[in-house]
Amino acid sequence: MDSFEKMYSVKEVSAITGWSIDTVRRMIYRGHLKAVVLPQSGRRKRIYRSTRIAENALRQFLKANQN
């Protein structure tokens, strides 16, 4: 992975693929889609984690799972 590679949020991947946000998160959780979880910062405690998907990982996943 290139250090300056484009990283997509779960919401952006949802818009690109047409899947729901929950489906994208499920694919990440099950290990089908590789993602990076960003560390929490500040005092705010979130219920969810900030997750980013590398452009290359998304392309590989979509290419491997074409119909």
LUMBABA-448478 format. One record per atom (N, C-alpha, C): atom name; x, y, z. Coordinates in pm, whole numbers, plus 50000, padded with zeros to 5 digits. Layout:
<dobas>
 vovo    px    py    pz
   CA     X     Y     Z
...
</dobas>
This chain:
<dobas>
 vovo    px    py    pz
    N 50085 49882 50000
   CA 50000 50000 50000
    C 50089 50123 50000
    N 50065 50211 49906
   CA 50138 50336 49897
    C 50097 50428 50011
    N 50193 50500 50070
   CA 50162 50584 50186
    C 50072 50702 50149
    N 50064 50738 50022
   CA 49979 50849 49979
    C 49859 50801 49899
    N 49825 50676 49917
   CA 49713 50618 49844
    C 49580 50677 49895
    N 49485 50689 49804
   CA 49352 50739 49840
    C 49286 50642 49937
    N 49230 50696 50044
   CA 49158 50616 50143
    C 49013 50660 50143
    N 48922 50563 50142
   CA 48779 50591 50141
    C 48717 50559 50276
    N 48620 50638 50314
   CA 48542 50608 50434
    C 48440 50501 50400
    N 48377 50445 50502
   CA 48273 50344 50480
    C 48158 50406 50400
    N 48124 50529 50430
   CA 48016 50599 50359
    C 48050 50617 50211
    N 48175 50651 50181
   CA 48216 50667 50041
    C 48214 50534 49966
    N 48260 50427 50030
   CA 48256 50295 49967
    C 48111 50253 49943
    N 48024 50286 50037
   CA 47882 50257 50022
    C 47825 50326 49898
    N 47862 50452 49878
   CA 47814 50527 49762
    C 47871 50471 49631
    N 47997 50429 49632
   CA 48062 50376 49512
    C 48001 50242 49471
    N 47979 50155 49569
   CA 47933 50020 49539
    C 47781 50007 49532
    N 47709 50100 49595
   CA 47564 50091 49598
    C 47514 50003 49712
    N 47604 49961 49800
   CA 47567 49881 49916
    C 47534 49972 50032
    N 47464 49919 50130
   CA 47436 49997 50251
    C 47564 50007 50335
    N 47567 50105 50424
   CA 47681 50122 50514
    C 47698 49997 50601
    N 47586 49940 50645
   CA 47593 49819 50728
    C 47655 49702 50652
    N 47625 49691 50524
   CA 47682 49584 50443
    C 47833 49601 50430
    N 47878 49724 50406
   CA 48022 49751 50396
    C 48091 49716 50527
    N 48034 49759 50638
   CA 48093 49727 50770
    C 48094 49575 50793
    N 47991 49506 50751
   CA 47985 49360 50766
    C 48094 49293 50684
    N 48118 49342 50563
   CA 48223 49286 50477
    C 48361 49306 50541
    N 48380 49419 50605
   CA 48506 49446 50675
    C 48519 49353 50795
    N 48413 49344 50875
   CA 48414 49262 50996
    C 48442 49115 50965
    N 48386 49066 50858
   CA 48404 48926 50819
    C 48536 48900 50748
    N 48612 49006 50719
   CA 48743 48990 50659
    C 48743 48985 50508
    N 48631 49012 50444
   CA 48624 49010 50298
    C 48687 49135 50237
    N 48682 49245 50309
   CA 48732 49373 50261
    C 48832 49426 50364
    N 48954 49453 50320
   CA 49058 49500 50411
    C 49038 49648 50442
    N 49053 49681 50570
   CA 49035 49819 50613
    C 49131 49853 50726
    N 49148 49982 50748
   CA 49232 50033 50856
    C 49141 50106 50954
    N 49155 50076 51083
   CA 49077 50144 51185
    C 49164 50255 51242
    N 49114 50378 51235
   CA 49189 50493 51285
    C 49178 50500 51436
    N 49283 50544 51503
   CA 49277 50556 51648
    C 49182 50668 51691
    N 49121 50651 51808
   CA 49032 50754 51860
    C 49117 50871 51908
    N 49064 50990 51896
   CA 49137 51107 51941
    C 49046 51195 52024
    N 49106 51267 52114
   CA 49030 51362 52195
    C 48948 51297 52304
    N 48857 51374 52358
   CA 48775 51328 52469
    C 48650 51255 52425
    N 48611 51275 52302
   CA 48487 51217 52253
    C 48500 51066 52235
    N 48413 50993 52298
   CA 48412 50847 52284
    C 48301 50808 52189
    N 48337 50750 52078
   CA 48240 50711 51977
    C 48196 50567 51999
    N 48076 50539 51959
   CA 48028 50401 51962
    C 48091 50325 51846
    N 48110 50393 51733
   CA 48168 50330 51615
    C 48315 50371 51603
    N 48387 50303 51517
   CA 48527 50335 51492
    C 48539 50398 51354
    N 48630 50493 51340
   CA 48656 50552 51209
    C 48738 50451 51129
    N 48682 50412 51016
   CA 48743 50308 50934
    C 48770 50362 50795
    N 48882 50327 50739
   CA 48917 50369 50604
    C 48957 50248 50521
    N 48918 50250 50395
   CA 48948 50142 50301
    C 49038 50199 50193
    N 49151 50136 50170
   CA 49244 50182 50067
    C 49184 50158 49929
    N 49213 50250 49837
   CA 49160 50239 49701
    C 49202 50108 49636
    N 49327 50068 49656
   CA 49377 49944 49598
    C 49302 49823 49655
    N 49276 49822 49785
   CA 49203 49711 49847
    C 49061 49702 49793
    N 48998 49817 49772
   CA 48862 49819 49717
    C 48862 49767 49573
    N 48958 49811 49493
   CA 48967 49764 49354
    C 48989 49613 49348
    N 49080 49561 49432
   CA 49105 49418 49434
    C 48981 49341 49474
    N 48909 49389 49574
   CA 48788 49322 49620
    C 48683 49320 49509
    N 48661 49434 49444
   CA 48560 49441 49339
    C 48598 49354 49219
    N 48727 49352 49185
   CA 48772 49270 49073
    C 48756 49122 49103
    N 48787 49081 49226
   CA 48776 48941 49264
    C 48631 48895 49277
    N 48539 48987 49299
   CA 48400 48950 49321
    C 48306 49000 49212
    N 48357 49011 49091
   CA 48272 49049 48978
    C 48177 48935 48946
    N 48062 48970 48894
   CA 47966 48865 48853
    C 47984 48832 48708
</dobas>
